[in-house]
Amino acid sequence: MTSIGEAQWIPLLEGMFQAVRAFLLGEGRRARRGVGTNPKGQETLGFDAGAEDVVVEFCRVHVPLPVRLLSEERGEIPIRADLGPPEFTLIVDPVDGSENFKRGIELTCFSVAVLPVEAPLAPAGVVAGLVGNVFTGTVQTAV
């Protein structure tokens, strides 16, 4: 298994953002119907589910170690569990501002935070993160 250092996460997170952005600005714009209910009991819209699918597939292909993905639409998703226990937790909101996106208001971001799996789910545990504006492509990262 290959470990990933804090700074090495940034290119992965940027690639993840670009993949989700491409989906949302393409076929995701038309996927506005409800497709289910998330763990919080809220309606999951097609673009939310599709963006989350993009994140899961991106992680399966590009992240070289097992991770635990926490997302709004499906909750906890193990990625590459066949390689062993997760080393990191990724907290992802692929469409941060779903209602804006649904209404065509161009104030929607992609958000992701990376924490060591043993860290508490709190800002103090984050080792890398990215927030990207879906419409402008502007990205802010931190390690």
Buried (B, 14 or more C-beta within 10 A) or exposed (E): EEEBEEEEBBEBBBBBBBBBBEBBEEEBEEBBEEBEEBEEEEEBBBBBBBBBBBBBEBBEEEBBBBBBBBBBBBEEBEBBEEBEEBBBBBBBBBBBBBEBBBEEEEEBBBBBBBBEEEBEEEEEBBBBBBBBBBBEEEBEBEE
